[in-house]
Amino acid sequence: MAGTVNNPQTPYVGPISLQVGSQIHIQGVPEQHHTHFIIALQSGPSINPRSDTPFVFNPRFNENQVVRNTQSGNSWGNEERHGGFPFQQRQKCNVRVLVKSDQYEVFVNGQHFTNYRHRTPISKVTHLIVEGGIRITQIRFESPSLYPGSAMSYPSQPAPISYPGSPIYNPPTPFVQSIPGGIHPGKLIFISGIPSPNPTRFSVYLQTGMNYEPSHIGLVFDARFNFNADRNVVVRNHREHGQWGSEERAVSHFPFFPNAPFEMIIMAEGHQFKVAVNNQHFLEFRHRLQPLSRIDTLRIDGSVTLTQIRFQ
């Protein structure tokens, strides 16, 4: 889980996957003449009737209280209301939810506001809902970094440095860009984006040259939501002298969702590429095109809006 959604419509309904250390940032402006707004971590996307809700955060301007609660089986639990009321209508607010092993910690405008102990496991949370009287300016998701020194270790936030490490923000799709320094062991490529609401597929190519149909492709990562007979499949392949190799399709799961932000990291090693999605190791692809220095271009196209590209 990683990425940013700017200026979404209200209500916002988006898939989400939580783990200890995940953070959700919601920025917006409570609207005048509305009594409340709701931030809900739910076990499903339905608002009316509402899916089971492990955690709801409900500022109520008509009561000057923030109600927190859990709904399970159409029954609400005991409300928690203590802690004051840090919101004002027509004033920007920033709510940050930090997932801990035993509780959610909530910060408002940079200040700790409340803790809410888990009443249901965080694994039950599948969707984030933001609704009611708030104009949302940004929703940002952060995943915890993978532990340094683990077998599948990817740096989640490279240090800001000058080009070639500087991010490319909101590039158009299709995206074609020379890879600074080319591909070599230790090279990292960070891709953040949002699949379209009704995607068919999007594809990431590490290739030779900037042509749309190059003769040499070291790796194509083809995420197919609904393409021909494929549903939620990630196809990997290579191309050499214009001829495609054998496809690899086996994956443990499909980590992409329509209209939901993602971050992909591609790491080049001496004998393979490793790919992580939302800070979780996803797959490997052994090098077929040698030497790696032949791969000098990144190309991305398909049903995706790119929000950031970084090379390191």
Summary of the structure (lengths in Angstrom):
residues: 312
radius of gyration: 21.5
end to end distance: 20.8
largest distance: 69.5
contacts: 962
relative contact order: 0.20
helix: 2%
strand: 51%
